[in-house]
Amino acid sequence: MLRFSAPVQQRIAQADHLNVTFGGGEANKATSLAQFGLSSCFVTKLPENPLGQSSLSHLRRYCVNKK
């Protein structure tokens, strides 16, 4: 659900910082369904830390529930 990417024209091994985005096939599908007005939830296990909270906040921003 978390994607790390290097800045343009760099490989991850060369980068001194990474861009982080939330996504992934399952999360993308759940957010798309929610945007069409359908009830949508995402079943996963998230860590109990700021990274897990950020992931959950991202899903909730698109009206996706976590189970």
N, CA, C and O atoms as a Maestro MAE file, in Angstrom:
{
 s_m_m2io_version
 :::
 2.0.0
}

f_m_ct {
 s_m_title
 :::
 protein
 m_atom[268] {
  # First column is atom index #
  i_m_mmod_type
  r_m_x_coord
  r_m_y_coord
  r_m_z_coord
  i_m_residue_number
  s_m_chain_name
  s_m_pdb_residue_name
  s_m_pdb_atom_name
  i_m_atomic_number
  :::
  1 25 0.794 -1.175 0.000 1 A "MET " " N  " 7
  2 3 0.000 0.000 0.000 1 A "MET " " CA " 6
  3 2 0.853 1.262 0.000 1 A "MET " " C  " 6
  4 15 0.327 2.365 -0.149 1 A "MET " " O  " 8
  5 25 2.129 1.114 0.161 2 A "LEU " " N  " 7
  6 3 3.019 2.263 0.190 2 A "LEU " " CA " 6
  7 2 4.041 2.121 -0.920 2 A "LEU " " C  " 6
  8 15 4.689 1.083 -1.055 2 A "LEU " " O  " 8
  9 25 4.179 3.171 -1.711 3 A "ARG " " N  " 7
  10 3 5.126 3.122 -2.822 3 A "ARG " " CA " 6
  11 2 6.230 4.149 -2.587 3 A "ARG " " C  " 6
  12 15 5.963 5.323 -2.332 3 A "ARG " " O  " 8
  13 25 7.465 3.688 -2.678 4 A "PHE " " N  " 7
  14 3 8.622 4.561 -2.592 4 A "PHE " " CA " 6
  15 2 9.174 4.739 -3.995 4 A "PHE " " C  " 6
  16 15 9.343 3.759 -4.720 4 A "PHE " " O  " 8
  17 25 9.456 5.969 -4.387 5 A "SER " " N  " 7
  18 3 10.054 6.200 -5.698 5 A "SER " " CA " 6
  19 2 11.143 7.262 -5.575 5 A "SER " " C  " 6
  20 15 11.062 8.183 -4.762 5 A "SER " " O  " 8
  21 25 12.145 7.098 -6.400 6 A "ALA " " N  " 7
  22 3 13.252 8.049 -6.414 6 A "ALA " " CA " 6
  23 2 12.863 9.267 -7.240 6 A "ALA " " C  " 6
  24 15 11.983 9.186 -8.097 6 A "ALA " " O  " 8
  25 25 13.513 10.388 -6.987 7 A "PRO " " N  " 7
  26 3 13.274 11.562 -7.834 7 A "PRO " " CA " 6
  27 2 13.602 11.243 -9.292 7 A "PRO " " C  " 6
  28 15 14.287 10.263 -9.584 7 A "PRO " " O  " 8
  29 25 13.113 12.071 -10.190 8 A "VAL " " N  " 7
  30 3 13.300 11.864 -11.626 8 A "VAL " " CA " 6
  31 2 14.790 11.696 -11.954 8 A "VAL " " C  " 6
  32 15 15.646 12.399 -11.418 8 A "VAL " " O  " 8
  33 25 15.061 10.765 -12.830 9 A "GLN " " N  " 7
  34 3 16.418 10.488 -13.334 9 A "GLN " " CA " 6
  35 2 17.340 9.842 -12.307 9 A "GLN " " C  " 6
  36 15 18.557 9.855 -12.490 9 A "GLN " " O  " 8
  37 25 16.794 9.279 -11.234 10 A "GLN " " N  " 7
  38 3 17.627 8.591 -10.248 10 A "GLN " " CA " 6
  39 2 17.054 7.216 -9.954 10 A "GLN " " C  " 6
  40 15 15.849 6.984 -10.048 10 A "GLN " " O  " 8
  41 25 17.944 6.322 -9.600 11 A "ARG " " N  " 7
  42 3 17.529 5.009 -9.105 11 A "ARG " " CA " 6
  43 2 17.424 5.101 -7.585 11 A "ARG " " C  " 6
  44 15 18.004 5.993 -6.966 11 A "ARG " " O  " 8
  45 25 16.689 4.182 -6.998 12 A "ILE " " N  " 7
  46 3 16.514 4.215 -5.542 12 A "ILE " " CA " 6
  47 2 17.868 4.158 -4.832 12 A "ILE " " C  " 6
  48 15 18.069 4.857 -3.839 12 A "ILE " " O  " 8
  49 25 18.782 3.349 -5.320 13 A "ALA " " N  " 7
  50 3 20.092 3.225 -4.684 13 A "ALA " " CA " 6
  51 2 20.902 4.521 -4.770 13 A "ALA " " C  " 6
  52 15 21.803 4.729 -3.958 13 A "ALA " " O  " 8
  53 25 20.607 5.382 -5.716 14 A "GLN " " N  " 7
  54 3 21.341 6.638 -5.885 14 A "GLN " " CA " 6
  55 2 20.732 7.797 -5.097 14 A "GLN " " C  " 6
  56 15 21.405 8.792 -4.827 14 A "GLN " " O  " 8
  57 25 19.483 7.668 -4.737 15 A "ALA " " N  " 7
  58 3 18.748 8.779 -4.141 15 A "ALA " " CA " 6
  59 2 19.094 8.970 -2.670 15 A "ALA " " C  " 6
  60 15 19.317 8.004 -1.940 15 A "ALA " " O  " 8
  61 25 19.136 10.228 -2.248 16 A "ASP " " N  " 7
  62 3 19.323 10.512 -0.823 16 A "ASP " " CA " 6
  63 2 17.989 10.807 -0.133 16 A "ASP " " C  " 6
  64 15 17.945 11.006 1.081 16 A "ASP " " O  " 8
  65 25 16.905 10.833 -0.910 17 A "HIS " " N  " 7
  66 3 15.554 10.911 -0.358 17 A "HIS " " CA " 6
  67 2 14.594 10.239 -1.350 17 A "HIS " " C  " 6
  68 15 14.891 10.116 -2.538 17 A "HIS " " O  " 8
  69 25 13.452 9.814 -0.836 18 A "LEU " " N  " 7
  70 3 12.461 9.109 -1.649 18 A "LEU " " CA " 6
  71 2 11.112 9.800 -1.564 18 A "LEU " " C  " 6
  72 15 10.769 10.391 -0.539 18 A "LEU " " O  " 8
  73 25 10.360 9.724 -2.634 19 A "ASN " " N  " 7
  74 3 8.967 10.183 -2.634 19 A "ASN " " CA " 6
  75 2 8.089 9.021 -2.189 19 A "ASN " " C  " 6
  76 15 8.301 7.881 -2.601 19 A "ASN " " O  " 8
  77 25 7.120 9.309 -1.363 20 A "VAL " " N  " 7
  78 3 6.230 8.275 -0.831 20 A "VAL " " CA " 6
  79 2 4.803 8.585 -1.262 20 A "VAL " " C  " 6
  80 15 4.330 9.711 -1.106 20 A "VAL " " O  " 8
  81 25 4.125 7.585 -1.804 21 A "THR " " N  " 7
  82 3 2.711 7.721 -2.150 21 A "THR " " CA " 6
  83 2 1.974 6.471 -1.683 21 A "THR " " C  " 6
  84 15 2.547 5.384 -1.608 21 A "THR " " O  " 8
  85 25 0.705 6.646 -1.375 22 A "PHE " " N  " 7
  86 3 -0.125 5.518 -0.993 22 A "PHE " " CA " 6
  87 2 -0.838 5.006 -2.233 22 A "PHE " " C  " 6
  88 15 -1.229 5.791 -3.097 22 A "PHE " " O  " 8
  89 25 -1.006 3.722 -2.322 23 A "GLY " " N  " 7
  90 3 -1.697 3.154 -3.465 23 A "GLY " " CA " 6
  91 2 -1.571 1.650 -3.475 23 A "GLY " " C  " 6
  92 15 -1.459 1.019 -2.424 23 A "GLY " " O  " 8
  93 25 -1.589 1.087 -4.640 24 A "GLY " " N  " 7
  94 3 -1.587 -0.362 -4.789 24 A "GLY " " CA " 6
  95 2 -2.913 -0.779 -5.383 24 A "GLY " " C  " 6
  96 15 -3.913 -0.080 -5.224 24 A "GLY " " O  " 8
  97 25 -2.931 -1.883 -6.048 25 A "GLY " " N  " 7
  98 3 -4.116 -2.338 -6.755 25 A "GLY " " CA " 6
  99 2 -5.362 -2.406 -5.894 25 A "GLY " " C  " 6
  100 15 -6.426 -1.932 -6.293 25 A "GLY " " O  " 8
  101 25 -5.237 -2.988 -4.725 26 A "GLU " " N  " 7
  102 3 -6.412 -3.168 -3.863 26 A "GLU " " CA " 6
  103 2 -6.914 -1.828 -3.334 26 A "GLU " " C  " 6
  104 15 -8.118 -1.571 -3.338 26 A "GLU " " O  " 8
  105 25 -6.001 -0.975 -2.879 27 A "ALA " " N  " 7
  106 3 -6.392 0.339 -2.367 27 A "ALA " " CA " 6
  107 2 -6.997 1.187 -3.480 27 A "ALA " " C  " 6
  108 15 -7.985 1.888 -3.261 27 A "ALA " " O  " 8
  109 25 -6.413 1.125 -4.660 28 A "ASN " " N  " 7
  110 3 -6.940 1.893 -5.789 28 A "ASN " " CA " 6
  111 2 -8.354 1.446 -6.144 28 A "ASN " " C  " 6
  112 15 -9.222 2.273 -6.424 28 A "ASN " " O  " 8
  113 25 -8.577 0.146 -6.132 29 A "LYS " " N  " 7
  114 3 -9.914 -0.390 -6.444 29 A "LYS " " CA " 6
  115 2 -10.923 0.054 -5.384 29 A "LYS " " C  " 6
  116 15 -12.036 0.459 -5.720 29 A "LYS " " O  " 8
  117 25 -10.541 -0.020 -4.115 30 A "ALA " " N  " 7
  118 3 -11.456 0.372 -3.036 30 A "ALA " " CA " 6
  119 2 -11.799 1.857 -3.119 30 A "ALA " " C  " 6
  120 15 -12.958 2.230 -2.935 30 A "ALA " " O  " 8
  121 25 -10.819 2.704 -3.391 31 A "THR " " N  " 7
  122 3 -11.107 4.132 -3.494 31 A "THR " " CA " 6
  123 2 -11.960 4.437 -4.718 31 A "THR " " C  " 6
  124 15 -12.825 5.312 -4.663 31 A "THR " " O  " 8
  125 25 -11.731 3.732 -5.819 32 A "SER " " N  " 7
  126 3 -12.547 3.948 -7.016 32 A "SER " " CA " 6
  127 2 -14.002 3.582 -6.751 32 A "SER " " C  " 6
  128 15 -14.910 4.325 -7.123 32 A "SER " " O  " 8
  129 25 -14.225 2.442 -6.111 33 A "LEU " " N  " 7
  130 3 -15.593 2.029 -5.800 33 A "LEU " " CA " 6
  131 2 -16.273 3.035 -4.880 33 A "LEU " " C  " 6
  132 15 -17.440 3.373 -5.074 33 A "LEU " " O  " 8
  133 25 -15.532 3.515 -3.870 34 A "ALA " " N  " 7
  134 3 -16.101 4.493 -2.949 34 A "ALA " " CA " 6
  135 2 -16.449 5.790 -3.673 34 A "ALA " " C  " 6
  136 15 -17.454 6.423 -3.350 34 A "ALA " " O  " 8
  137 25 -15.640 6.191 -4.637 35 A "GLN " " N  " 7
  138 3 -15.914 7.418 -5.384 35 A "GLN " " CA " 6
  139 2 -17.148 7.286 -6.268 35 A "GLN " " C  " 6
  140 15 -17.770 8.287 -6.622 35 A "GLN " " O  " 8
  141 25 -17.506 6.046 -6.628 36 A "PHE " " N  " 7
  142 3 -18.732 5.809 -7.387 36 A "PHE " " CA " 6
  143 2 -19.950 5.670 -6.469 36 A "PHE " " C  " 6
  144 15 -21.056 5.393 -6.934 36 A "PHE " " O  " 8
  145 25 -19.739 5.864 -5.163 37 A "GLY " " N  " 7
  146 3 -20.846 5.838 -4.217 37 A "GLY " " CA " 6
  147 2 -21.147 4.472 -3.637 37 A "GLY " " C  " 6
  148 15 -22.147 4.306 -2.940 37 A "GLY " " O  " 8
  149 25 -20.307 3.497 -3.908 38 A "LEU " " N  " 7
  150 3 -20.512 2.154 -3.368 38 A "LEU " " CA " 6
  151 2 -19.832 2.025 -2.012 38 A "LEU " " C  " 6
  152 15 -18.812 2.666 -1.755 38 A "LEU " " O  " 8
  153 25 -20.400 1.199 -1.152 39 A "SER " " N  " 7
  154 3 -19.774 0.924 0.136 39 A "SER " " CA " 6
  155 2 -18.476 0.167 -0.118 39 A "SER " " C  " 6
  156 15 -18.463 -0.826 -0.844 39 A "SER " " O  " 8
  157 25 -17.407 0.629 0.471 40 A "SER " " N  " 7
  158 3 -16.109 0.039 0.179 40 A "SER " " CA " 6
  159 2 -15.294 -0.092 1.456 40 A "SER " " C  " 6
  160 15 -15.283 0.813 2.290 40 A "SER " " O  " 8
  161 25 -14.611 -1.223 1.604 41 A "CYS " " N  " 7
  162 3 -13.703 -1.393 2.740 41 A "CYS " " CA " 6
  163 2 -12.432 -2.079 2.265 41 A "CYS " " C  " 6
  164 15 -12.405 -2.731 1.222 41 A "CYS " " O  " 8
  165 25 -11.392 -1.917 3.049 42 A "PHE " " N  " 7
  166 3 -10.077 -2.457 2.729 42 A "PHE " " CA " 6
  167 2 -9.647 -3.309 3.909 42 A "PHE " " C  " 6
  168 15 -9.516 -2.796 5.021 42 A "PHE " " O  " 8
  169 25 -9.427 -4.589 3.695 43 A "VAL " " N  " 7
  170 3 -9.049 -5.498 4.769 43 A "VAL " " CA " 6
  171 2 -7.536 -5.627 4.768 43 A "VAL " " C  " 6
  172 15 -6.937 -6.093 3.799 43 A "VAL " " O  " 8
  173 25 -6.926 -5.207 5.873 44 A "THR " " N  " 7
  174 3 -5.472 -5.243 5.964 44 A "THR " " CA " 6
  175 2 -5.036 -5.184 7.418 44 A "THR " " C  " 6
  176 15 -5.859 -4.995 8.314 44 A "THR " " O  " 8
  177 25 -3.771 -5.342 7.644 45 A "LYS " " N  " 7
  178 3 -3.165 -5.176 8.967 45 A "LYS " " CA " 6
  179 2 -2.179 -4.027 8.848 45 A "LYS " " C  " 6
  180 15 -1.250 -4.080 8.042 45 A "LYS " " O  " 8
  181 25 -2.379 -2.990 9.649 46 A "LEU " " N  " 7
  182 3 -1.498 -1.833 9.634 46 A "LEU " " CA " 6
  183 2 -0.732 -1.751 10.945 46 A "LEU " " C  " 6
  184 15 -1.247 -2.146 11.991 46 A "LEU " " O  " 8
  185 25 0.494 -1.241 10.898 47 A "PRO " " N  " 7
  186 3 1.237 -1.076 12.145 47 A "PRO " " CA " 6
  187 2 0.618 0.034 12.997 47 A "PRO " " C  " 6
  188 15 0.039 0.982 12.468 47 A "PRO " " O  " 8
  189 25 0.743 -0.090 14.287 48 A "GLU " " N  " 7
  190 3 0.215 0.928 15.194 48 A "GLU " " CA " 6
  191 2 1.281 1.994 15.415 48 A "GLU " " C  " 6
  192 15 1.885 2.076 16.485 48 A "GLU " " O  " 8
  193 25 1.500 2.804 14.394 49 A "ASN " " N  " 7
  194 3 2.471 3.890 14.460 49 A "ASN " " CA " 6
  195 2 2.037 4.981 13.488 49 A "ASN " " C  " 6
  196 15 1.022 4.816 12.811 49 A "ASN " " O  " 8
  197 25 2.762 6.079 13.396 50 A "PRO " " N  " 7
  198 3 2.350 7.167 12.505 50 A "PRO " " CA " 6
  199 2 2.212 6.758 11.033 50 A "PRO " " C  " 6
  200 15 1.363 7.297 10.323 50 A "PRO " " O  " 8
  201 25 3.017 5.835 10.579 51 A "LEU " " N  " 7
  202 3 2.918 5.388 9.190 51 A "LEU " " CA " 6
  203 2 1.599 4.653 8.959 51 A "LEU " " C  " 6
  204 15 0.943 4.867 7.939 51 A "LEU " " O  " 8
  205 25 1.210 3.800 9.885 52 A "GLY " " N  " 7
  206 3 -0.070 3.105 9.788 52 A "GLY " " CA " 6
  207 2 -1.234 4.077 9.855 52 A "GLY " " C  " 6
  208 15 -2.205 3.937 9.112 52 A "GLY " " O  " 8
  209 25 -1.144 5.069 10.745 53 A "GLN " " N  " 7
  210 3 -2.194 6.083 10.855 53 A "GLN " " CA " 6
  211 2 -2.308 6.904 9.585 53 A "GLN " " C  " 6
  212 15 -3.412 7.250 9.165 53 A "GLN " " O  " 8
  213 25 -1.181 7.216 8.971 54 A "SER " " N  " 7
  214 3 -1.196 7.981 7.730 54 A "SER " " CA " 6
  215 2 -1.860 7.183 6.612 54 A "SER " " C  " 6
  216 15 -2.624 7.736 5.821 54 A "SER " " O  " 8
  217 25 -1.568 5.882 6.546 55 A "SER " " N  " 7
  218 3 -2.194 5.015 5.550 55 A "SER " " CA " 6
  219 2 -3.706 4.981 5.738 55 A "SER " " C  " 6
  220 15 -4.467 5.093 4.777 55 A "SER " " O  " 8
  221 25 -4.125 4.825 6.980 56 A "LEU " " N  " 7
  222 3 -5.550 4.771 7.286 56 A "LEU " " CA " 6
  223 2 -6.237 6.100 6.972 56 A "LEU " " C  " 6
  224 15 -7.349 6.117 6.444 56 A "LEU " " O  " 8
  225 25 -5.588 7.192 7.289 57 A "SER " " N  " 7
  226 3 -6.144 8.514 6.985 57 A "SER " " CA " 6
  227 2 -6.312 8.701 5.479 57 A "SER " " C  " 6
  228 15 -7.290 9.296 5.025 57 A "SER " " O  " 8
  229 25 -5.365 8.197 4.718 58 A "HIS " " N  " 7
  230 3 -5.450 8.308 3.260 58 A "HIS " " CA " 6
  231 2 -6.679 7.561 2.736 58 A "HIS " " C  " 6
  232 15 -7.406 8.080 1.889 58 A "HIS " " O  " 8
  233 25 -6.911 6.348 3.237 59 A "LEU " " N  " 7
  234 3 -8.079 5.576 2.803 59 A "LEU " " CA " 6
  235 2 -9.373 6.269 3.219 59 A "LEU " " C  " 6
  236 15 -10.317 6.355 2.434 59 A "LEU " " O  " 8
  237 25 -9.414 6.753 4.432 60 A "ARG " " N  " 7
  238 3 -10.632 7.408 4.933 60 A "ARG " " CA " 6
  239 2 -10.936 8.693 4.173 60 A "ARG " " C  " 6
  240 15 -12.099 9.077 4.044 60 A "ARG " " O  " 8
  241 25 -9.907 9.356 3.674 61 A "ARG " " N  " 7
  242 3 -10.106 10.577 2.883 61 A "ARG " " CA " 6
  243 2 -10.986 10.295 1.669 61 A "ARG " " C  " 6
  244 15 -11.699 11.174 1.184 61 A "ARG " " O  " 8
  245 25 -10.923 9.041 1.182 62 A "TYR " " N  " 7
  246 3 -11.722 8.633 0.023 62 A "TYR " " CA " 6
  247 2 -12.921 7.793 0.430 62 A "TYR " " C  " 6
  248 15 -13.482 7.077 -0.400 62 A "TYR " " O  " 8
  249 25 -13.324 7.867 1.700 63 A "CYS " " N  " 7
  250 3 -14.509 7.166 2.228 63 A "CYS " " CA " 6
  251 2 -14.378 5.653 2.184 63 A "CYS " " C  " 6
  252 15 -15.370 4.952 1.988 63 A "CYS " " O  " 8
  253 25 -13.172 5.143 2.365 64 A "VAL " " N  " 7
  254 3 -12.939 3.701 2.427 64 A "VAL " " CA " 6
  255 2 -12.777 3.327 3.893 64 A "VAL " " C  " 6
  256 15 -11.998 3.954 4.611 64 A "VAL " " O  " 8
  257 25 -13.504 2.311 4.341 65 A "ASN " " N  " 7
  258 3 -13.404 1.825 5.718 65 A "ASN " " CA " 6
  259 2 -12.351 0.745 5.803 65 A "ASN " " C  " 6
  260 15 -12.060 0.073 4.814 65 A "ASN " " O  " 8
  261 25 -11.769 0.573 7.003 66 A "LYS " " N  " 7
  262 3 -10.792 -0.489 7.238 66 A "LYS " " CA " 6
  263 2 -11.459 -1.579 8.064 66 A "LYS " " C  " 6
  264 15 -12.178 -1.298 9.022 66 A "LYS " " O  " 8
  265 25 -11.212 -2.819 7.682 67 A "LYS " " N  " 7
  266 3 -11.727 -3.960 8.452 67 A "LYS " " CA " 6
  267 2 -10.554 -4.716 9.018 67 A "LYS " " C  " 6
  268 15 -10.740 -5.720 9.705 67 A "LYS " " O  " 8
  :::
 }
 m_bond[267] {
  # First column is bond index #
  i_m_from
  i_m_to
  i_m_order
  :::
  1 1 2 1
  2 2 3 1
  3 3 4 2
  4 3 5 1
  5 5 6 1
  6 6 7 1
  7 7 8 2
  8 7 9 1
  9 9 10 1
  10 10 11 1
  11 11 12 2
  12 11 13 1
  13 13 14 1
  14 14 15 1
  15 15 16 2
  16 15 17 1
  17 17 18 1
  18 18 19 1
  19 19 20 2
  20 19 21 1
  21 21 22 1
  22 22 23 1
  23 23 24 2
  24 23 25 1
  25 25 26 1
  26 26 27 1
  27 27 28 2
  28 27 29 1
  29 29 30 1
  30 30 31 1
  31 31 32 2
  32 31 33 1
  33 33 34 1
  34 34 35 1
  35 35 36 2
  36 35 37 1
  37 37 38 1
  38 38 39 1
  39 39 40 2
  40 39 41 1
  41 41 42 1
  42 42 43 1
  43 43 44 2
  44 43 45 1
  45 45 46 1
  46 46 47 1
  47 47 48 2
  48 47 49 1
  49 49 50 1
  50 50 51 1
  51 51 52 2
  52 51 53 1
  53 53 54 1
  54 54 55 1
  55 55 56 2
  56 55 57 1
  57 57 58 1
  58 58 59 1
  59 59 60 2
  60 59 61 1
  61 61 62 1
  62 62 63 1
  63 63 64 2
  64 63 65 1
  65 65 66 1
  66 66 67 1
  67 67 68 2
  68 67 69 1
  69 69 70 1
  70 70 71 1
  71 71 72 2
  72 71 73 1
  73 73 74 1
  74 74 75 1
  75 75 76 2
  76 75 77 1
  77 77 78 1
  78 78 79 1
  79 79 80 2
  80 79 81 1
  81 81 82 1
  82 82 83 1
  83 83 84 2
  84 83 85 1
  85 85 86 1
  86 86 87 1
  87 87 88 2
  88 87 89 1
  89 89 90 1
  90 90 91 1
  91 91 92 2
  92 91 93 1
  93 93 94 1
  94 94 95 1
  95 95 96 2
  96 95 97 1
  97 97 98 1
  98 98 99 1
  99 99 100 2
  100 99 101 1
  101 101 102 1
  102 102 103 1
  103 103 104 2
  104 103 105 1
  105 105 106 1
  106 106 107 1
  107 107 108 2
  108 107 109 1
  109 109 110 1
  110 110 111 1
  111 111 112 2
  112 111 113 1
  113 113 114 1
  114 114 115 1
  115 115 116 2
  116 115 117 1
  117 117 118 1
  118 118 119 1
  119 119 120 2
  120 119 121 1
  121 121 122 1
  122 122 123 1
  123 123 124 2
  124 123 125 1
  125 125 126 1
  126 126 127 1
  127 127 128 2
  128 127 129 1
  129 129 130 1
  130 130 131 1
  131 131 132 2
  132 131 133 1
  133 133 134 1
  134 134 135 1
  135 135 136 2
  136 135 137 1
  137 137 138 1
  138 138 139 1
  139 139 140 2
  140 139 141 1
  141 141 142 1
  142 142 143 1
  143 143 144 2
  144 143 145 1
  145 145 146 1
  146 146 147 1
  147 147 148 2
  148 147 149 1
  149 149 150 1
  150 150 151 1
  151 151 152 2
  152 151 153 1
  153 153 154 1
  154 154 155 1
  155 155 156 2
  156 155 157 1
  157 157 158 1
  158 158 159 1
  159 159 160 2
  160 159 161 1
  161 161 162 1
  162 162 163 1
  163 163 164 2
  164 163 165 1
  165 165 166 1
  166 166 167 1
  167 167 168 2
  168 167 169 1
  169 169 170 1
  170 170 171 1
  171 171 172 2
  172 171 173 1
  173 173 174 1
  174 174 175 1
  175 175 176 2
  176 175 177 1
  177 177 178 1
  178 178 179 1
  179 179 180 2
  180 179 181 1
  181 181 182 1
  182 182 183 1
  183 183 184 2
  184 183 185 1
  185 185 186 1
  186 186 187 1
  187 187 188 2
  188 187 189 1
  189 189 190 1
  190 190 191 1
  191 191 192 2
  192 191 193 1
  193 193 194 1
  194 194 195 1
  195 195 196 2
  196 195 197 1
  197 197 198 1
  198 198 199 1
  199 199 200 2
  200 199 201 1
  201 201 202 1
  202 202 203 1
  203 203 204 2
  204 203 205 1
  205 205 206 1
  206 206 207 1
  207 207 208 2
  208 207 209 1
  209 209 210 1
  210 210 211 1
  211 211 212 2
  212 211 213 1
  213 213 214 1
  214 214 215 1
  215 215 216 2
  216 215 217 1
  217 217 218 1
  218 218 219 1
  219 219 220 2
  220 219 221 1
  221 221 222 1
  222 222 223 1
  223 223 224 2
  224 223 225 1
  225 225 226 1
  226 226 227 1
  227 227 228 2
  228 227 229 1
  229 229 230 1
  230 230 231 1
  231 231 232 2
  232 231 233 1
  233 233 234 1
  234 234 235 1
  235 235 236 2
  236 235 237 1
  237 237 238 1
  238 238 239 1
  239 239 240 2
  240 239 241 1
  241 241 242 1
  242 242 243 1
  243 243 244 2
  244 243 245 1
  245 245 246 1
  246 246 247 1
  247 247 248 2
  248 247 249 1
  249 249 250 1
  250 250 251 1
  251 251 252 2
  252 251 253 1
  253 253 254 1
  254 254 255 1
  255 255 256 2
  256 255 257 1
  257 257 258 1
  258 258 259 1
  259 259 260 2
  260 259 261 1
  261 261 262 1
  262 262 263 1
  263 263 264 2
  264 263 265 1
  265 265 266 1
  266 266 267 1
  267 267 268 2
  :::
 }
}
